[in-house]
Amino acid sequence: MSPAVQKKYEQCINDFRNTLVEQRTKTANLVNYGDVGNFWSAVQTKEQLVNDVTGPNGFHATLNQYIQFLDQFLYLLNDATNKQIQLDAQA
């Protein structure tokens, strides 16, 4: 992969990563649904919605895993490209 192609590929990944971070930030404000009253079903629904966003298997956790994957992928992409450039320079 040429350095120019690598940079474009890296930019696409970074753009996607930044979008994920932006969406994670926006959803952080969704946990305040306001007062749902004293109805048990309303209270339970609110708790489930909050858990769906911030719980261990929630939206934030999933986004964090995607972001970590993209960070690792970018590292590997840069490392492999740099090694290939070094090999080409030695040849």
C-alpha positions as a Markdown table, in Angstrom:
| # | Residue | x | y | z |
|---|---|---|---|---|
| 1 | Met | 0.0 | 0.0 | 0.0 |
| 2 | Ser | 1.4 | 3.3 | -1.0 |
| 3 | Pro | 1.8 | 6.1 | 1.7 |
| 4 | Ala | -0.9 | 8.1 | -0.1 |
| 5 | Val | -3.4 | 5.3 | 0.0 |
| 6 | Gln | -2.5 | 4.5 | 3.6 |
| 7 | Lys | -3.2 | 8.1 | 4.6 |
| 8 | Lys | -6.6 | 8.0 | 2.9 |
| 9 | Tyr | -7.5 | 4.7 | 4.5 |
| 10 | Glu | -6.3 | 6.0 | 7.9 |
| 11 | Gln | -8.5 | 9.1 | 7.4 |
| 12 | Cys | -11.6 | 7.0 | 6.7 |
| 13 | Ile | -11.0 | 5.0 | 9.8 |
| 14 | Asn | -10.4 | 8.1 | 11.9 |
| 15 | Asp | -13.5 | 9.7 | 10.6 |
| 16 | Phe | -15.5 | 6.7 | 11.5 |
| 17 | Arg | -13.9 | 6.5 | 14.9 |
| 18 | Asn | -14.6 | 10.2 | 15.5 |
| 19 | Thr | -18.2 | 9.7 | 14.6 |
| 20 | Leu | -18.5 | 6.9 | 17.1 |
| 21 | Val | -16.9 | 9.1 | 19.9 |
| 22 | Glu | -19.4 | 11.9 | 19.0 |
| 23 | Gln | -22.4 | 9.5 | 19.2 |
| 24 | Arg | -21.1 | 8.1 | 22.5 |
| 25 | Thr | -20.9 | 11.7 | 23.9 |
| 26 | Lys | -24.4 | 12.6 | 22.6 |
| 27 | Thr | -25.9 | 9.5 | 24.2 |
| 28 | Ala | -24.3 | 10.3 | 27.6 |
| 29 | Asn | -27.0 | 12.9 | 28.0 |
| 30 | Leu | -29.8 | 10.5 | 27.3 |
| 31 | Val | -29.7 | 8.9 | 30.8 |
| 32 | Asn | -31.7 | 11.8 | 32.3 |
| 33 | Tyr | -35.2 | 11.0 | 31.2 |
| 34 | Gly | -36.8 | 13.1 | 33.9 |
| 35 | Asp | -39.4 | 12.2 | 36.4 |
| 36 | Val | -41.5 | 9.2 | 35.2 |
| 37 | Gly | -43.8 | 9.3 | 38.3 |
| 38 | Asn | -44.5 | 6.4 | 40.7 |
| 39 | Phe | -45.9 | 3.9 | 38.2 |
| 40 | Trp | -43.8 | 0.7 | 38.6 |
| 41 | Ser | -43.8 | 0.0 | 34.9 |
| 42 | Ala | -42.6 | 3.5 | 34.1 |
| 43 | Val | -39.8 | 3.3 | 36.7 |
| 44 | Gln | -38.8 | -0.1 | 35.4 |
| 45 | Thr | -38.8 | 1.1 | 31.7 |
| 46 | Lys | -36.6 | 4.1 | 32.6 |
| 47 | Glu | -34.2 | 1.9 | 34.4 |
| 48 | Gln | -34.0 | -0.5 | 31.5 |
| 49 | Leu | -33.4 | 2.4 | 29.1 |
| 50 | Val | -30.6 | 3.7 | 31.2 |
| 51 | Asn | -29.1 | 0.2 | 31.4 |
| 52 | Asp | -29.4 | -0.2 | 27.7 |
| 53 | Val | -27.2 | 3.0 | 27.2 |
| 54 | Thr | -24.8 | 2.8 | 30.1 |
| 55 | Gly | -24.9 | -0.8 | 31.4 |
| 56 | Pro | -22.2 | -3.4 | 31.0 |
| 57 | Asn | -23.7 | -4.6 | 27.7 |
| 58 | Gly | -25.1 | -1.3 | 26.7 |
| 59 | Phe | -24.6 | 1.1 | 23.9 |
| 60 | His | -21.6 | 2.9 | 25.5 |
| 61 | Ala | -19.8 | -0.4 | 26.2 |
| 62 | Thr | -20.3 | -1.5 | 22.6 |
| 63 | Leu | -19.1 | 1.8 | 21.2 |
| 64 | Asn | -16.1 | 1.7 | 23.5 |
| 65 | Gln | -15.2 | -1.8 | 22.1 |
| 66 | Tyr | -15.5 | -0.5 | 18.6 |
| 67 | Ile | -13.4 | 2.5 | 19.3 |
| 68 | Gln | -10.7 | 0.3 | 21.0 |
| 69 | Phe | -10.8 | -2.0 | 17.9 |
| 70 | Leu | -10.3 | 0.9 | 15.6 |
| 71 | Asp | -7.4 | 2.2 | 17.7 |
| 72 | Gln | -5.7 | -1.2 | 17.6 |
| 73 | Phe | -6.4 | -1.5 | 13.8 |
| 74 | Leu | -4.9 | 1.9 | 13.1 |
| 75 | Tyr | -1.8 | 1.0 | 15.1 |
| 76 | Leu | -1.4 | -2.2 | 13.2 |
| 77 | Leu | -2.0 | -0.4 | 9.9 |
| 78 | Asn | 0.7 | 2.2 | 10.6 |
| 79 | Asp | 3.1 | -0.4 | 11.9 |
| 80 | Ala | 2.7 | -2.7 | 8.9 |
| 81 | Thr | 3.0 | 0.3 | 6.4 |
| 82 | Asn | 6.1 | 1.6 | 8.1 |
| 83 | Lys | 7.8 | -1.8 | 8.0 |
| 84 | Gln | 6.9 | -2.2 | 4.4 |
| 85 | Ile | 8.4 | 1.2 | 3.6 |
| 86 | Gln | 11.6 | 0.2 | 5.5 |
| 87 | Leu | 11.8 | -3.0 | 3.5 |
| 88 | Asp | 11.3 | -1.2 | 0.2 |
| 89 | Ala | 14.0 | 1.3 | 1.2 |
| 90 | Gln | 16.4 | -1.5 | 1.9 |
| 91 | Ala | 15.8 | -3.3 | -1.4 |
